[in-house]
């Protein structure tokens, strides 16, 4: 009853300017991340209502030589059936998924992946989240297989497929001395069902409207 996220959300995607322009002109050419350490599984990633963090992320990629011209594209998102990691039900689903995955890996003699630290990360935030990514992917795969089995056997399924995933993450060390608030805390969104992306837009630059819009102000 309360599993769907009906409201629209503004998301920002940090990228190279060529990616931004391609998405603006060809919005169906979605950028999918398929890295084994993606925090919320595979899909298109957005920083929720956080333009500055998206730009910082893109600028960090430029420093590593991964992109040439860092910029940000905005998107209007509908999360639909969302694996929201701030929802206790979704966390229970994920915990149960891990148990099933652990048994599967053990039965096949394979070793589970682990979340890892980047060598230069002084805060040890486990930024390479192979275990989390694998668990979320396993959850999606099992749900999809169940839906296909149900449809083959009875023509319909009562199992739902997640359209998106969302989580709030803390990282970056204390925001100020003695604080438990982390300097890079953010909410991240991963879109799996690309119909949830209602459209892309070019973010505007904020200006002082009281100073520049006196002639247009409504009394």
ROPAVEX-388062 format. One record per residue (C-alpha): x, y, z; residue in three letters. Coordinates in nm, 2 decimals, padded with zeros to 4 digits, always signed. Layout:
<recs>
- u  v  w  tipa
- X  Y  Z  ALA .
...
</recs>
This chain:
<recs>
- u  v  w  tipa
- +00.00  +00.00  +00.00  UNK .
- +00.28  +00.24  +00.09  UNK .
- +00.56  +00.09  -00.13  UNK .
- +00.52  +00.33  -00.42  UNK .
- +00.69  +00.67  -00.41  UNK .
- +00.44  +00.89  -00.59  UNK .
- +00.62  +01.23  -00.56  UNK .
- +00.86  +01.37  -00.81  UNK .
- +01.22  +01.42  -00.71  UNK .
- +01.50  +01.64  -00.85  UNK .
- +01.82  +01.46  -00.91  UNK .
- +02.16  +01.58  -01.04  UNK .
- +02.41  +01.37  -01.24  UNK .
- +02.77  +01.47  -01.25  UNK .
- +02.94  +01.40  -01.58  UNK .
- +03.15  +01.52  -01.87  UNK .
- +03.00  +01.80  -02.07  UNK .
- +02.97  +01.57  -02.38  UNK .
- +02.75  +01.33  -02.18  UNK .
- +02.54  +01.62  -02.06  UNK .
- +02.48  +01.76  -02.41  UNK .
- +02.41  +01.41  -02.55  UNK .
- +02.14  +01.35  -02.28  UNK .
- +01.98  +01.69  -02.34  UNK .
- +01.96  +01.63  -02.72  UNK .
- +01.90  +01.25  -02.70  UNK .
- +01.73  +01.18  -02.36  UNK .
- +01.68  +00.81  -02.44  UNK .
- +02.05  +00.74  -02.45  UNK .
- +02.07  +00.67  -02.08  UNK .
- +02.40  +00.64  -01.90  UNK .
- +02.42  +00.31  -01.71  UNK .
- +02.67  +00.24  -01.45  UNK .
- +02.77  -00.13  -01.43  UNK .
- +03.07  -00.11  -01.19  UNK .
- +03.10  -00.41  -00.95  UNK .
- +03.12  -00.17  -00.66  UNK .
- +02.82  +00.06  -00.73  UNK .
- +02.66  +00.14  -00.40  UNK .
- +02.30  +00.07  -00.51  UNK .
- +02.35  -00.18  -00.79  UNK .
- +02.35  -00.10  -01.16  UNK .
- +02.15  +00.18  -01.32  UNK .
- +02.17  +00.55  -01.38  UNK .
- +02.29  +00.75  -01.07  UNK .
- +02.17  +01.08  -00.93  UNK .
- +02.25  +01.29  -00.63  UNK .
- +01.91  +01.38  -00.48  UNK .
- +01.86  +01.76  -00.46  UNK .
- +02.23  +01.81  -00.44  UNK .
- +02.38  +02.00  -00.74  UNK .
- +02.70  +02.09  -00.55  UNK .
- +02.78  +01.73  -00.46  UNK .
- +02.72  +01.62  -00.82  UNK .
- +02.96  +01.88  -00.95  UNK .
- +03.22  +01.80  -00.68  UNK .
- +03.20  +01.43  -00.79  UNK .
- +03.25  +01.53  -01.15  UNK .
- +03.55  +01.76  -01.06  UNK .
- +03.71  +01.47  -00.87  UNK .
- +03.68  +01.25  -01.18  UNK .
- +03.86  +01.52  -01.38  UNK .
- +04.14  +01.52  -01.12  UNK .
- +04.17  +01.14  -01.18  UNK .
- +04.18  +01.20  -01.55  UNK .
- +03.85  +01.02  -01.61  UNK .
- +03.67  +01.31  -01.77  UNK .
- +03.78  +01.63  -01.94  UNK .
- +03.51  +01.90  -01.86  UNK .
- +03.31  +01.84  -01.55  UNK .
- +02.95  +01.95  -01.54  UNK .
- +02.60  +01.86  -01.41  UNK .
- +02.27  +01.77  -01.57  UNK .
- +01.95  +01.77  -01.38  UNK .
- +01.66  +01.53  -01.40  UNK .
- +01.30  +01.50  -01.28  UNK .
- +01.25  +01.16  -01.14  UNK .
- +00.96  +00.94  -01.03  UNK .
- +01.09  +00.66  -00.81  UNK .
- +00.80  +00.43  -00.84  UNK .
- +00.85  +00.10  -00.66  UNK .
- +01.16  +00.20  -00.48  UNK .
- +01.41  -00.01  -00.28  UNK .
- +01.45  +00.27  -00.02  UNK .
- +01.72  +00.19  +00.23  UNK .
- +01.55  +00.43  +00.48  UNK .
- +01.25  +00.20  +00.48  UNK .
- +01.27  -00.08  +00.73  UNK .
- +01.08  -00.32  +00.50  UNK .
- +01.34  -00.28  +00.23  UNK .
- +01.62  -00.33  +00.47  UNK .
- +01.46  -00.66  +00.58  UNK .
- +01.43  -00.77  +00.22  UNK .
- +01.79  -00.69  +00.16  UNK .
- +01.90  -00.88  +00.48  UNK .
- +01.70  -01.19  +00.38  UNK .
- +01.86  -01.16  +00.03  UNK .
- +02.20  -01.17  +00.18  UNK .
- +02.12  -01.49  +00.37  UNK .
- +02.00  -01.66  +00.05  UNK .
- +02.31  -01.53  -00.14  UNK .
- +02.54  -01.65  +00.14  UNK .
- +02.40  -02.00  +00.11  UNK .
- +02.42  -01.99  -00.27  UNK .
- +02.79  -01.88  -00.26  UNK .
- +02.88  -02.14  +00.00  UNK .
- +02.71  -02.42  -00.19  UNK .
- +02.90  -02.33  -00.51  UNK .
- +03.24  -02.29  -00.33  UNK .
- +03.26  -01.93  -00.42  UNK .
- +03.39  -01.65  -00.19  UNK .
- +03.16  -01.35  -00.13  UNK .
- +03.29  -01.02  -00.24  UNK .
- +03.37  -00.76  +00.03  UNK .
- +03.34  -00.39  +00.06  UNK .
- +03.68  -00.23  +00.03  UNK .
- +03.86  +00.09  +00.11  UNK .
- +04.04  +00.31  -00.15  UNK .
- +04.41  +00.33  -00.07  UNK .
- +04.40  +00.71  -00.04  UNK .
- +04.07  +00.73  +00.17  UNK .
- +04.19  +00.85  +00.52  UNK .
- +03.84  +00.80  +00.66  UNK .
- +03.81  +00.43  +00.56  UNK .
- +03.45  +00.47  +00.43  UNK .
- +03.45  +00.15  +00.23  UNK .
- +03.39  +00.34  -00.09  UNK .
- +03.42  +00.03  -00.31  UNK .
- +03.11  -00.15  -00.21  UNK .
- +03.13  -00.48  -00.40  UNK .
- +02.94  -00.68  -00.14  UNK .
- +02.65  -00.43  -00.12  UNK .
- +02.63  -00.41  -00.50  UNK .
- +02.63  -00.79  -00.54  UNK .
- +02.36  -00.83  -00.28  UNK .
- +02.13  -00.57  -00.44  UNK .
- +02.19  -00.73  -00.79  UNK .
- +02.11  -01.07  -00.64  UNK .
- +01.79  -00.94  -00.50  UNK .
- +01.68  -00.79  -00.84  UNK .
- +01.78  -01.12  -01.02  UNK .
- +01.58  -01.34  -00.78  UNK .
- +01.27  -01.12  -00.82  UNK .
- +01.30  -01.12  -01.19  UNK .
- +01.33  -01.50  -01.21  UNK .
- +01.03  -01.53  -00.98  UNK .
- +00.82  -01.31  -01.21  UNK .
- +00.92  -01.51  -01.52  UNK .
- +00.84  -01.84  -01.34  UNK .
- +00.50  -01.71  -01.23  UNK .
- +00.41  -01.58  -01.58  UNK .
- +00.52  -01.90  -01.74  UNK .
- +00.31  -02.11  -01.49  UNK .
- +00.00  -01.90  -01.44  UNK .
- +00.02  -01.60  -01.67  UNK .
- +00.07  -01.34  -01.40  UNK .
- +00.29  -01.26  -01.10  UNK .
- +00.24  -01.10  -00.76  UNK .
- +00.61  -01.03  -00.72  UNK .
- +00.71  -00.67  -00.79  UNK .
- +01.03  -00.55  -00.96  UNK .
- +01.20  -00.25  -00.81  UNK .
- +01.21  +00.05  -01.04  UNK .
- +01.47  +00.23  -00.84  UNK .
- +01.69  +00.23  -00.53  UNK .
- +01.76  +00.51  -00.29  UNK .
- +01.99  +00.54  +00.01  UNK .
- +02.14  +00.80  +00.24  UNK .
- +02.51  +00.75  +00.30  UNK .
- +02.76  +00.91  +00.54  UNK .
- +03.12  +00.96  +00.44  UNK .
- +03.40  +01.21  +00.44  UNK .
- +03.49  +01.25  +00.81  UNK .
- +03.34  +01.49  +01.07  UNK .
- +03.18  +01.81  +00.93  UNK .
- +03.35  +01.99  +01.22  UNK .
- +03.56  +01.89  +01.52  UNK .
- +03.39  +01.65  +01.75  UNK .
- +03.08  +01.61  +01.53  UNK .
- +02.91  +01.29  +01.43  UNK .
- +02.78  +01.46  +01.12  UNK .
- +02.98  +01.35  +00.82  UNK .
- +03.10  +01.61  +00.57  UNK .
- +02.99  +01.42  +00.26  UNK .
- +02.65  +01.29  +00.38  UNK .
- +02.42  +01.26  +00.08  UNK .
- +02.12  +01.08  -00.06  UNK .
- +02.18  +00.88  -00.38  UNK .
- +01.93  +00.75  -00.63  UNK .
- +01.98  +00.46  -00.88  UNK .
- +01.72  +00.44  -01.15  UNK .
- +01.67  +00.09  -01.30  UNK .
- +01.34  +00.15  -01.49  UNK .
- +01.43  +00.43  -01.72  UNK .
- +01.06  +00.53  -01.76  UNK .
- +01.11  +00.68  -01.41  UNK .
- +01.32  +00.95  -01.57  UNK .
- +01.06  +01.21  -01.66  UNK .
- +01.31  +01.44  -01.84  UNK .
- +01.65  +01.60  -01.83  UNK .
- +01.72  +01.97  -01.79  UNK .
- +02.01  +02.22  -01.79  UNK .
- +02.04  +02.35  -01.43  UNK .
- +02.01  +02.73  -01.40  UNK .
- +02.26  +02.95  -01.22  UNK .
- +02.11  +03.11  -00.91  UNK .
- +02.11  +03.49  -00.90  UNK .
- +02.01  +03.76  -00.66  UNK .
- +01.65  +03.81  -00.77  UNK .
- +01.59  +04.09  -00.52  UNK .
- +01.86  +04.30  -00.68  UNK .
- +01.81  +04.21  -01.05  UNK .
- +01.44  +04.17  -01.07  UNK .
- +01.30  +04.49  -00.91  UNK .
- +01.11  +04.58  -01.22  UNK .
- +00.95  +04.23  -01.24  UNK .
- +00.86  +04.19  -00.87  UNK .
- +00.49  +04.14  -00.79  UNK .
- +00.36  +04.38  -00.53  UNK .
</recs>
